Amino acid sequence: MLSNLFGSLPAAGEAEEVFNDLLAVPGLRIERIVSHGQCSPPGFWYDQGWDEWVLVLQGEAGLQIHGREAVLALKPGDHAWLPAGLRHRVAYTSTLETTVWLAVHRGESVSMGAE
């Protein structure tokens, strides 16, 4: 089935981030994330039991890694590897344009739709 990663993007005024699974098979999940200024809540940290690779295709985002002061700024084409157990959070996403991410989740703990 043919699909376009940039097709059917939510409107810029959406209040929520949108997560769409593009592929989900045992041990692997690929999702598109569309953000409009969202970030992790204060004090919240992802601490996943699986590996994640993220790529920013459009817009901008910042990742904060636990124990590191500097925020990792991601612009189109920038990607980051987040191994299982690495505490991280989304510090910001662009408020001026839609941010489109591609996230690849890998590992035995990955389940369809789990985050």
C-alpha positions as CSV (number, residue, x, y, z in Angstrom):
1,M,0.0,0.0,0.0
2,L,1.4,3.4,-1.0
3,S,1.3,6.2,1.5
4,N,3.0,9.6,1.8
5,L,4.7,10.6,5.0
6,F,3.6,14.3,4.5
7,G,0.1,13.4,3.5
8,S,-2.8,14.2,5.8
9,L,-0.8,16.4,8.2
10,P,-3.0,17.7,11.0
11,A,-3.8,21.4,10.9
12,A,-1.3,23.8,12.6
13,G,-3.8,24.7,15.2
14,E,-4.1,21.1,16.6
15,A,-3.8,21.2,20.4
16,E,-2.4,17.7,20.7
17,E,0.6,15.9,19.1
18,V,-0.4,13.3,16.6
19,F,1.2,9.8,16.6
20,N,0.6,7.5,13.6
21,D,2.1,4.0,13.3
22,L,3.4,3.5,9.8
23,L,4.7,0.0,10.5
24,A,4.3,-2.2,13.5
25,V,5.7,-5.8,13.6
26,P,7.1,-7.8,16.5
27,G,10.1,-6.0,17.9
28,L,9.9,-3.0,15.5
29,R,7.6,0.0,15.3
30,I,7.9,3.0,13.0
31,E,5.8,6.0,13.7
32,R,5.2,9.5,12.4
33,I,4.9,12.2,15.0
34,V,3.5,15.6,14.2
35,S,4.1,18.4,16.8
36,H,3.0,22.0,17.0
37,G,4.9,23.5,19.9
38,Q,4.4,20.5,22.3
39,C,7.0,19.4,24.8
40,S,7.2,17.0,27.7
41,P,5.5,18.2,30.9
42,P,7.8,19.7,33.5
43,G,9.6,16.9,35.4
44,F,8.5,14.2,33.0
45,W,11.2,11.8,31.6
46,Y,10.8,9.0,29.1
47,D,12.5,5.9,30.4
48,Q,11.8,3.3,27.7
49,G,12.6,-0.4,27.8
50,W,13.4,-0.3,24.0
51,D,15.8,1.6,21.7
52,E,14.5,4.5,19.7
53,W,16.0,6.4,16.8
54,V,14.4,9.8,15.9
55,L,14.7,11.9,12.8
56,V,13.3,15.4,12.3
57,L,12.1,15.8,8.8
58,Q,10.5,19.2,9.1
59,G,10.5,21.9,11.8
60,E,12.7,21.9,14.9
61,A,12.8,20.1,18.2
62,G,15.0,19.9,21.2
63,L,15.8,16.8,23.2
64,Q,17.0,16.9,26.8
65,I,19.1,13.9,28.0
66,H,19.0,13.3,31.7
67,G,22.3,14.4,33.3
68,R,23.3,16.7,30.5
69,E,22.7,20.4,30.7
70,A,22.7,21.3,27.0
71,V,19.6,20.6,25.0
72,L,20.2,18.6,21.8
73,A,18.7,20.9,19.0
74,L,17.3,19.0,16.0
75,K,16.7,20.6,12.7
76,P,15.5,18.9,9.4
77,G,17.8,16.0,8.7
78,D,19.1,15.7,12.3
79,H,18.7,12.4,14.0
80,A,19.5,10.9,17.4
81,W,19.8,7.4,18.9
82,L,18.2,6.9,22.3
83,P,19.1,3.5,23.7
84,A,16.8,1.7,26.1
85,G,17.0,3.1,29.6
86,L,18.3,6.5,28.5
87,R,16.1,9.0,30.3
88,H,15.1,11.8,27.9
89,R,12.4,14.4,27.3
90,V,11.2,16.7,24.5
91,A,12.3,20.2,25.6
92,Y,10.6,22.0,22.8
93,T,9.1,21.7,19.3
94,S,8.7,24.7,16.9
95,T,5.8,27.0,17.5
96,L,6.3,28.7,14.1
97,E,5.9,25.6,11.9
98,T,4.8,22.0,12.0
99,T,7.5,19.6,13.2
100,V,7.4,16.2,11.6
101,W,9.4,13.4,13.2
102,L,10.1,9.8,12.2
103,A,10.6,7.5,15.2
104,V,11.9,3.9,14.9
105,H,11.4,1.8,18.1
106,R,13.3,-1.4,18.3
107,G,13.5,-4.1,20.9
108,E,11.6,-6.9,22.6
109,S,9.6,-4.5,24.7
110,V,8.1,-2.6,21.7
111,S,4.4,-3.2,21.3
112,M,2.0,-1.7,18.9
113,G,0.9,1.7,20.0
114,A,3.0,1.7,23.2
115,E,4.9,4.8,24.2
